[in-house]
Amino acid sequence: MNGRADADVVGGKRVADKPNAILNIYCARALRDFGDGFVAVLLPVYLTALGFSPFQVGVIATLALFGSALLTLLVGLVGSRYEHRRLLLAAANLMVATGVAFALVSDFALLAVVAFAGTVNPSAGSVSVFVPLEHAVLSREVADHERTKMFARYSFIGAMASACGALATAAPDFLSVAGLGQLDAIKAMFVLYAGLGMVGAWVYSRIPSRARRADDAAPAVLGPSRHIVYKLAALFSLDAFAGGFLVQSLLALWLFERFELSLSAAGLFFFWSGILAAFSFPVAAWLSRRIGLVNTMVFTHVPSSLCLILAAVAPNLPTALALLLLRAALSQMDVPTRSSYVMAVVTEAERAAAASFTSVPRSLAAAVSPALAGALFAASFRALPLIICGVLKILCEPRVVRRLWTKTSHRCLRSGRGPRSKGKVRARRAPCELGSYQQVELFESAYKPWHRAEGF
């Protein structure tokens, strides 16, 4: 496959214009992340305005992440049996229902149910039921060597939209000046979130249907790649557990309570934070071509984690914001490379399942942490969640390096680079998108089932 404006021909008709699918996914991602951007910042303000404690805010965030994890798992189980467009339309309709319910409900128990069953995203990141489906659609539309750049563009668009959404959190302040109460103004923002879901559903409906061809691989939940997917899921969940201590809603809560930051100032900070994260994605794609996907995932996390720890003990607001902005420029570089890595080591038929099965443990692990962080906030240990997050991320990095590097150093060969050896063991210097230039041992009989669709 490639990214040119060609179309599949079925029954003498042109039915699947590839750029249309990619552009529609990009547009839908922008709409969704714009909504997530302002909801993640407004959520703690809205819940505290309703009279809930920081611990209850953490519980809502935990339930939202747990619900996203279970929905993502369900997508992994059924995503290979149904057309991806239909599932994306169902998810968009759920987003509409979530926004309407948050605007109408004020009881904690009911809000907990809506958070668990809906699409509200306290992290403002790529943690939702939409992600594995969009990954599967995008991966089938581009050539293998273009995949990382495509995911970088996908993440860049989402981060820019999220940054603009964070800037929109100042809207309730302006509406309050116009005479609308802050609580009602925030409810109006949830109605806007529902409206974005409706527009997103229309965009998803424009994704071309993909007719099944005779040479297409049969859909699979998880087949020959299941073992490596399980190991990747375990590794990624360690990092996600650490990140859960500081999802964006809790970071906003920390800024509100620690420095009494206004809603407009918080929106401006998260806007620039999102801008820096957005521009880190193309840098990550460039860096991965030179040092490899694994190195890019790992080597940007340690300095970003150190910045977070220092921000937790910063003596004043400007220092804390500067450190957090520096962290934002580094901490998201693993997002497109991680997505590309997962798509590279599985067959095309397994991609929706692989994206789900690597996302679910991450979501479950991240879901445990916000409630713990909320309890620490409630006990006035406001700096501890930031310190715990940074320390755990640093501690888990050597494990990721050791497991992924040893795996790829034996099973990595870029498509189209050099002749294959059948039944022979051979070592040579080979350019490898997974682990950069390294000594590669080609055991074709051992790994060929994993990479048949990738040309490895």
C-alpha positions as CSV (number, residue, x, y, z in Angstrom):
1,M,0.0,0.0,0.0
2,N,1.0,3.6,-0.4
3,G,-0.3,7.0,0.4
4,R,-0.9,8.2,-3.2
5,A,-4.4,9.1,-4.4
6,D,-5.1,5.8,-6.0
7,A,-8.1,3.7,-5.3
8,D,-9.0,0.1,-5.0
9,V,-11.1,-1.2,-7.9
10,V,-13.8,-3.7,-7.1
11,G,-16.4,-4.8,-9.6
12,G,-15.1,-2.1,-12.1
13,K,-15.8,0.7,-9.6
14,R,-13.4,2.9,-7.7
15,V,-14.4,2.6,-4.1
16,A,-11.7,3.3,-1.6
17,D,-9.8,6.6,-2.0
18,K,-7.0,6.2,0.5
19,P,-6.2,9.9,1.2
20,N,-9.9,10.4,2.0
21,A,-9.8,7.9,4.9
22,I,-6.6,9.4,6.2
23,L,-7.8,13.0,6.1
24,N,-11.1,12.0,7.7
25,I,-9.3,10.3,10.6
26,Y,-7.1,13.4,11.0
27,C,-10.1,15.6,11.1
28,A,-12.0,13.4,13.5
29,R,-9.0,13.3,15.8
30,A,-8.7,17.1,15.8
31,L,-12.4,17.5,16.7
32,R,-12.2,14.9,19.5
33,D,-8.9,16.2,21.0
34,F,-10.2,19.8,20.9
35,G,-13.0,18.6,23.2
36,D,-10.7,16.5,25.4
37,G,-8.4,19.5,25.7
38,F,-11.0,21.7,27.5
39,V,-12.8,18.9,29.3
40,A,-9.6,17.7,31.0
41,V,-9.0,21.1,32.5
42,L,-12.6,22.0,33.3
43,L,-13.4,18.6,34.8
44,P,-11.7,19.2,38.2
45,V,-13.2,22.8,38.3
46,Y,-16.6,21.5,37.5
47,L,-16.5,18.7,40.1
48,T,-15.1,21.0,42.9
49,A,-17.8,23.6,42.0
50,L,-20.4,20.8,42.6
51,G,-18.9,20.3,46.1
52,F,-16.8,17.2,45.5
53,S,-13.4,16.7,47.3
54,P,-10.1,16.1,45.5
55,F,-10.3,12.4,46.3
56,Q,-13.7,12.2,44.6
57,V,-12.2,14.0,41.6
58,G,-9.5,11.3,41.5
59,V,-12.2,8.6,41.7
60,I,-14.0,10.1,38.7
61,A,-10.7,10.2,36.8
62,T,-10.0,6.6,37.7
63,L,-13.5,5.4,36.7
64,A,-13.2,7.2,33.4
65,L,-9.9,5.5,32.6
66,F,-11.2,2.1,33.7
67,G,-14.2,2.5,31.5
68,S,-12.0,3.5,28.5
69,A,-9.9,0.4,29.1
70,L,-12.8,-2.0,29.1
71,L,-14.3,-0.4,26.0
72,T,-10.9,-0.6,24.3
73,L,-10.7,-4.3,25.3
74,L,-14.1,-4.9,23.8
75,V,-13.0,-3.2,20.5
76,G,-10.0,-5.6,20.5
77,L,-12.3,-8.6,20.8
78,V,-14.9,-7.5,18.2
79,G,-13.0,-5.0,16.1
80,S,-11.8,-7.7,13.6
81,R,-15.3,-8.9,13.0
82,Y,-17.0,-5.6,12.1
83,E,-16.2,-2.7,9.8
84,H,-14.0,-0.2,11.6
85,R,-16.2,2.7,10.4
86,R,-19.3,1.3,12.1
87,L,-17.4,1.0,15.4
88,L,-16.1,4.6,15.1
89,L,-19.6,5.8,14.5
90,A,-20.8,4.0,17.6
91,A,-18.0,5.6,19.7
92,A,-18.8,9.1,18.4
93,N,-22.5,8.6,19.4
94,L,-21.3,7.6,22.8
95,M,-19.3,10.9,23.0
96,V,-22.5,12.8,22.3
97,A,-24.3,11.0,25.1
98,T,-21.4,11.6,27.5
99,G,-21.4,15.4,26.9
100,V,-25.1,15.7,27.4
101,A,-25.1,13.6,30.6
102,F,-22.3,15.6,32.2
103,A,-24.2,18.8,31.4
104,L,-27.4,17.5,33.0
105,V,-26.2,15.3,36.0
106,S,-24.9,16.7,39.3
107,D,-25.1,13.6,41.5
108,F,-21.8,12.0,42.3
109,A,-23.0,8.4,41.8
110,L,-24.6,9.2,38.5
111,L,-21.5,11.1,37.3
112,A,-19.4,8.1,38.3
113,V,-21.5,5.9,36.1
114,V,-21.3,8.3,33.2
115,A,-17.5,8.7,33.5
116,F,-17.2,4.9,33.5
117,A,-19.4,4.2,30.6
118,G,-18.7,7.3,28.5
119,T,-15.8,8.8,26.6
120,V,-14.7,11.6,29.0
121,N,-10.9,11.7,29.0
122,P,-9.2,13.2,32.1
123,S,-5.7,12.7,30.5
124,A,-6.3,14.7,27.3
125,G,-4.1,12.2,25.6
126,S,-4.4,9.1,23.3
127,V,-6.4,7.1,25.9
128,S,-9.8,6.3,24.4
129,V,-11.8,3.7,22.5
130,F,-11.3,5.6,19.3
131,V,-7.5,5.1,19.2
132,P,-7.1,1.4,18.3
133,L,-9.7,1.7,15.6
134,E,-8.1,4.8,14.1
135,H,-4.7,3.1,14.2
136,A,-6.0,0.1,12.3
137,V,-7.6,2.3,9.6
138,L,-4.5,4.5,9.2
139,S,-2.0,1.6,9.1
140,R,-3.7,-0.1,6.2
141,E,-3.5,3.1,4.1
142,V,0.2,3.8,4.1
143,A,3.4,2.0,3.1
144,D,5.4,0.4,6.0
145,H,8.3,2.9,5.7
146,E,5.8,5.8,6.0
147,R,4.0,4.5,9.1
148,T,6.0,6.4,11.7
149,K,5.7,9.7,9.9
150,M,2.0,9.1,9.5
151,F,1.6,8.5,13.2
152,A,3.7,11.6,13.9
153,R,1.3,13.7,11.8
154,Y,-1.7,12.0,13.5
155,S,-0.3,12.8,17.0
156,F,0.7,16.3,15.9
157,I,-2.8,17.1,14.7
158,G,-4.3,15.7,17.9
159,A,-1.9,17.6,20.2
160,M,-2.5,20.9,18.3
161,A,-6.2,20.5,18.6
162,S,-5.9,19.6,22.3
163,A,-3.8,22.7,22.9
164,C,-6.5,24.9,21.2
165,G,-9.1,23.1,23.4
166,A,-7.1,24.0,26.5
167,L,-7.1,27.6,25.4
168,A,-10.9,27.3,25.2
169,T,-11.1,26.7,28.9
170,A,-11.0,30.5,29.4
171,A,-14.5,30.6,27.8
172,P,-16.4,30.1,31.1
173,D,-14.6,33.2,32.5
174,F,-15.8,35.3,29.6
175,L,-19.3,33.9,29.8
176,S,-19.3,34.7,33.5
177,V,-18.5,38.3,32.7
178,A,-21.5,38.3,30.3
179,G,-23.8,37.3,33.2
180,L,-23.7,33.5,33.0
181,G,-22.7,31.7,36.2
182,Q,-19.5,29.7,36.1
183,L,-21.3,26.4,36.7
184,D,-23.7,27.0,33.9
185,A,-20.9,28.1,31.6
186,I,-19.0,24.9,32.2
187,K,-22.1,22.9,31.5
188,A,-22.4,24.8,28.2
189,M,-18.8,23.5,27.4
190,F,-20.0,20.0,28.0
191,V,-22.8,20.6,25.5
192,L,-20.1,21.8,23.0
193,Y,-18.3,18.6,23.7
194,A,-21.4,16.7,22.7
195,G,-21.7,18.8,19.5
196,L,-18.1,17.9,18.6
197,G,-19.1,14.3,18.9
198,M,-21.9,14.8,16.4
199,V,-19.6,16.5,13.9
200,G,-17.1,13.7,14.5
201,A,-19.8,11.1,13.7
202,W,-20.5,12.8,10.4
203,V,-16.7,12.8,9.6
204,Y,-16.5,9.1,10.4
205,S,-19.4,8.4,8.1
206,R,-17.4,9.8,5.2
207,I,-14.6,7.2,5.6
208,P,-14.9,5.0,2.5
209,S,-16.0,1.4,3.0
210,R,-13.3,-1.1,2.4
211,A,-14.4,-4.1,0.4
212,R,-12.8,-7.4,1.4
213,R,-10.4,-8.6,-1.3
214,A,-9.7,-12.2,-2.0
215,D,-6.0,-11.8,-1.0
216,D,-6.8,-10.0,2.3
217,A,-5.7,-11.9,5.4
218,A,-8.5,-13.3,7.5
219,P,-9.4,-11.1,10.6
220,A,-7.7,-12.2,13.7
221,V,-8.1,-11.3,17.4
222,L,-4.4,-12.2,18.1
223,G,-2.6,-14.9,16.3
224,P,1.1,-15.4,15.7
225,S,2.0,-12.1,17.3
226,R,0.3,-12.7,20.6
227,H,3.4,-13.3,22.7
228,I,5.2,-10.1,21.7
229,V,2.0,-8.1,22.1
230,Y,1.5,-9.4,25.6
231,K,5.1,-8.4,26.5
232,L,4.8,-5.0,25.0
233,A,1.5,-4.4,26.9
234,A,3.2,-5.3,30.2
235,L,6.1,-3.0,29.5
236,F,3.9,-0.1,28.4
237,S,1.6,-0.5,31.5
238,L,4.5,0.3,33.8
239,D,4.9,3.7,32.3
240,A,1.2,4.2,32.2
241,F,0.8,3.5,35.9
242,A,3.4,6.2,36.7
243,G,1.7,8.7,34.3
244,G,-1.7,8.1,36.0
245,F,-0.5,10.0,39.0
246,L,-0.5,13.1,36.9
247,V,-3.2,13.0,34.3
248,Q,-4.0,16.5,33.0
249,S,-7.1,16.9,35.2
250,L,-4.9,16.3,38.3
251,L,-2.1,18.5,37.1
252,A,-4.7,21.3,36.6
253,L,-6.0,20.6,40.2
254,W,-2.4,20.8,41.5
255,L,-1.9,24.2,39.8
256,F,-5.2,25.5,41.1
257,E,-4.5,24.4,44.7
258,R,-0.7,25.0,44.9
259,F,-0.5,28.3,43.2
260,E,-4.1,29.5,43.0
261,L,-3.9,29.7,39.2
262,S,-6.9,31.2,37.5
263,L,-8.8,29.2,34.9
264,S,-7.7,31.6,32.1
265,A,-4.0,31.3,33.1
266,A,-4.4,27.5,33.3
267,G,-5.8,27.4,29.8
268,L,-3.0,29.5,28.5
269,F,-0.4,27.2,30.1
270,F,-2.0,24.0,28.8
271,F,-2.2,25.7,25.4
272,W,1.6,26.2,25.2
273,S,2.2,22.8,26.8
274,G,0.1,21.2,24.0
275,I,1.9,23.3,21.3
276,L,5.3,22.0,22.6
277,A,4.0,18.4,22.7
278,A,2.7,18.8,19.2
279,F,6.0,19.9,17.7
280,S,7.8,17.1,19.5
281,F,6.0,14.5,17.4
282,P,7.7,15.4,14.0
283,V,11.0,15.6,15.9
284,A,10.3,12.1,17.3
285,A,9.7,10.8,13.7
286,W,13.0,12.4,12.6
287,L,14.9,11.1,15.6
288,S,13.5,7.5,15.2
289,R,15.0,7.3,11.7
290,R,18.4,8.0,13.2
291,I,18.5,6.2,16.6
292,G,15.5,3.8,16.2
293,L,12.0,3.6,17.6
294,V,13.1,2.0,20.9
295,N,15.8,4.6,21.7
296,T,13.4,7.4,20.9
297,M,10.8,6.0,23.2
298,V,13.2,5.6,26.0
299,F,15.8,8.3,26.0
300,T,13.5,11.3,26.1
301,H,11.7,10.1,29.2
302,V,14.5,10.5,31.8
303,P,15.0,14.3,31.4
304,S,11.3,14.9,31.2
305,S,10.8,13.0,34.4
306,L,13.6,14.9,36.1
307,C,11.8,18.2,35.1
308,L,8.6,16.9,36.7
309,I,10.3,16.1,40.0
310,L,11.9,19.5,40.1
311,A,8.6,21.2,39.3
312,A,7.0,19.5,42.3
313,V,9.4,21.3,44.6
314,A,9.7,24.5,42.7
315,P,9.6,27.6,45.0
316,N,7.4,29.7,42.7
317,L,4.9,29.6,39.9
318,P,7.2,30.8,37.0
319,T,9.8,28.1,37.8
320,A,7.2,25.4,38.1
321,L,5.6,26.4,34.8
322,A,9.0,26.6,33.0
323,L,9.9,23.0,34.1
324,L,6.5,21.7,33.2
325,L,6.8,23.2,29.7
326,L,10.2,21.7,29.2
327,R,8.7,18.3,30.3
328,A,5.9,18.8,27.8
329,A,8.4,19.2,25.0
330,L,10.0,15.8,25.8
331,S,7.4,13.5,27.5
332,Q,5.2,12.8,24.4
333,M,7.9,11.8,21.9
334,D,7.2,8.1,22.6
335,V,3.6,8.3,21.4
336,P,4.0,8.1,17.6
337,T,7.1,5.8,17.9
338,R,5.2,3.4,20.3
339,S,2.2,3.3,17.9
340,S,4.5,2.6,14.9
341,Y,6.4,0.0,16.8
342,V,3.3,-2.0,17.7
343,M,2.0,-1.8,14.1
344,A,5.4,-2.9,12.8
345,V,5.6,-6.2,14.8
346,V,2.1,-7.6,14.0
347,T,0.4,-8.7,10.9
348,E,-2.2,-6.4,9.2
349,A,-5.1,-8.7,10.3
350,E,-4.0,-8.3,14.0
351,R,-3.5,-4.6,14.1
352,A,-6.9,-3.5,15.6
353,A,-6.5,-6.3,18.2
354,A,-2.8,-5.4,18.9
355,A,-3.6,-1.7,19.3
356,S,-6.4,-2.6,21.8
357,F,-4.4,-5.2,23.7
358,T,-1.5,-2.8,24.2
359,S,-3.8,0.1,25.1
360,V,-6.0,-1.8,27.6
361,P,-3.2,-2.7,30.2
362,R,-1.9,0.9,29.9
363,S,-5.4,2.3,30.6
364,L,-6.0,-0.1,33.5
365,A,-2.6,0.7,35.0
366,A,-3.2,4.4,34.5
367,A,-6.7,4.1,36.0
368,V,-5.4,2.9,39.4
369,S,-3.2,6.0,40.0
370,P,-5.6,9.0,39.9
371,A,-7.5,7.8,42.9
372,L,-4.3,7.4,44.8
373,A,-3.1,10.8,43.7
374,G,-6.5,12.2,44.7
375,A,-6.1,10.7,48.2
376,L,-2.7,12.4,48.5
377,F,-4.1,15.7,47.4
378,A,-6.9,15.4,50.0
379,A,-4.2,14.6,52.7
380,S,-2.4,17.8,51.6
381,F,0.6,15.9,50.1
382,R,0.2,17.9,46.9
383,A,3.8,17.4,45.6
384,L,3.9,13.6,46.1
385,P,2.0,12.6,43.0
386,L,4.4,14.6,40.8
387,I,7.4,13.1,42.5
388,I,6.1,9.5,42.4
389,C,5.2,9.9,38.7
390,G,8.7,11.1,37.9
391,V,10.6,8.5,40.0
392,L,8.5,5.6,38.7
393,K,9.0,6.6,35.1
394,I,12.8,6.8,35.6
395,L,12.9,3.4,37.4
396,C,11.0,1.6,34.6
397,E,13.1,2.9,31.7
398,P,16.0,0.3,32.1
399,R,13.5,-2.5,32.0
400,V,12.0,-1.2,28.7
401,V,15.4,-0.8,27.2
402,R,16.6,-4.3,28.1
403,R,13.4,-6.1,27.0
404,L,12.7,-4.2,23.7
405,W,16.3,-3.8,22.7
406,T,17.2,-7.5,23.1
407,K,14.0,-8.5,21.3
408,T,14.5,-6.2,18.3
409,S,18.3,-6.9,18.1
410,H,17.5,-10.4,17.0
411,R,14.3,-10.0,15.0
412,C,14.7,-6.8,13.1
413,L,15.2,-6.3,9.4
414,R,13.8,-3.4,7.4
415,S,11.7,-4.3,4.5
416,G,13.5,-4.4,1.2
417,R,17.0,-4.1,2.6
418,G,19.3,-6.9,1.2
419,P,18.6,-10.5,0.3
420,R,17.0,-13.0,2.6
421,S,18.7,-16.1,3.8
422,K,16.6,-19.3,3.9
423,G,17.6,-21.8,6.5
424,K,20.8,-20.0,7.3
425,V,22.0,-18.0,10.2
426,R,23.8,-14.8,9.1
427,A,24.9,-11.6,11.0
428,R,25.5,-8.3,9.4
429,R,25.2,-4.5,9.9
430,A,21.6,-3.6,8.8
431,P,19.6,-0.4,9.0
432,C,16.6,-1.2,11.3
433,E,13.7,1.1,12.0
434,L,13.1,-0.6,15.3
435,G,16.6,-0.4,16.8
436,S,18.8,1.7,14.5
437,Y,22.1,0.3,13.1
438,Q,23.0,-2.8,15.0
439,Q,24.2,-6.3,14.6
440,V,21.3,-8.3,13.4
441,E,21.0,-12.1,13.5
442,L,18.5,-13.3,10.8
443,F,16.6,-16.3,12.1
444,E,14.0,-16.2,9.3
445,S,12.3,-19.4,10.3
446,A,11.8,-18.1,13.9
447,Y,10.2,-14.7,13.1
448,K,8.8,-14.9,9.6
449,P,5.2,-15.6,10.9
450,W,5.3,-12.3,12.8
451,H,6.2,-10.1,9.9
452,R,4.8,-11.7,6.8
453,A,2.5,-8.7,6.2
454,E,5.3,-6.3,6.9
455,G,7.9,-7.6,4.4
456,F,10.4,-8.3,7.2
